Amino acid sequence: MDTTTVEAVMSTDLVTIGPGATAADAAARMLETGVSSILVVDDGRLAGLITATDFVTLVRENDPEDETPVDAFMTRDVVTIGPDDTVEELAEPTAHGYTHLPVTAENDELIGMVSTTDLTAFLSAVR
């Protein structure tokens, strides 16, 4: 299992939104697609990540209106992994509480996402 690559377990059907979209737009997109995180992409590059936890924080701290732009509350310093990293290497970021890790190629192109759900499904299949 320790040599299985991230590419083998990542999702490639990515849910994205632009940095100028509103919080309401992001929430609606997440609800309609059934995901708990959305990638913020600007000119084809990863700009940030929004999770359900980010929405809870936004509401608690700001009591926002529907027009709050996503770049006002997205995570900017997103931890990413590469497609050739191993599943074993996912242990460190997930141990620090990360539940969604975008997968980027060497040129920083966004190519996938690994969630704890993906990892759990993979580990269940291996057993």
N, C-alpha and C positions, 0 to 999 in steps of 0.2 A: 504494500500500500504506500510506503514512503516515497516511491518513485512515480506515483500517479501525478500527472500534471494538472494544474489549475484548468487548463483548456478542456480537460476531460469532464470536469464537473460544473463549469460555469454556464450561466444562461446567456444566450445571445439575442433573445427577443427583448430588447431593451426599451424601457419606458423613459422617454426624455422630454424635456421642456426647456425653453429658452430662458435666459436670466431676466428678461423683462416681463415675463408672465406674472400674473398675480397669484397670491396665495390661494385664492379661490379656484383659479385655473388649475394649479398644481393639485389641490385637494380633489377636485372633480376628476382629473385625469387618473389619480391614484385609485379613487373609488371605482371608476368605470373599468379599470384594468385589473383591479384586485391585488395591487402591489402595496407593500408597506414602505417603499422608498422610490424616489424618482431622481434620475440623473439630470443635472442642469448642464446643458451643452451650448457653447457659444462658438460659432464658426467651426463646428465639427470637433471641437476640443472640450474635454471635461472641465467645467468651471466650478462645479460644486455638486453636492448631494443633499437631498432633503429626505428625512425619515419621518415617520409618524411621531417620534419623540421631538423632533424639531417643531412640529405643529403644536404639540402640547406646550412647549416652552414659549413659542410665539404668543399663544393665547394667554398664558399665565402672565407673561411680562408686558405685553403691549395692548391687549384687548383690541386687536387690529380690525380694520374694516376690510372688506373684500378686495380692495385695491392695493394691498400691501404687496410690493414686488418680491419675488422669490429670492432675488439676490440680497435682500435685506436680512434674511434669516437662514440662508443655506450654509452648510459647512463648506468652508473654502479650502482648507488644508486637508484634502481628502487623501487618505491612505489608499494606495492602489497596489495591485500585484500584477505580475506578468503571466502570460499564458504558459510559459515553460517552468514557472515556479511549481513546487510540488505541494500536494495536499498537506504534507507534514509542515511545510513552511507557513501554512495558514494558521497554525496553532498560536503563534505569537499575537497577530492582530485580533483574533477572536478571543484570546485570553484577556485582552485589554478592553473587551466589551464591544468591539466592532461586529455588527451583524450583517453588514453589506460591504463587500469590497469590489470596487470597479476593477476590471481587467483592462490594462492598456498595453499596446504594442510598444516597441522601442521608440517609435516616433511620437509617443503619447496619444496615438489614435485609440479611441474608446472601442473595445471589441467585445466586451462581455461584462458579466456581473456574477459574483459568487456570493450567495447568501448562506446563512446558517441552515436554511431549509434545504438548499442544494447539497450542502455538505452532509447533512443528516441523511438525506435520501441516498447519497453515494455510499456512506458508511453502512447503512442498512442493507443495501444491495450486496456489498462486499461480504457481509456476515452471512 
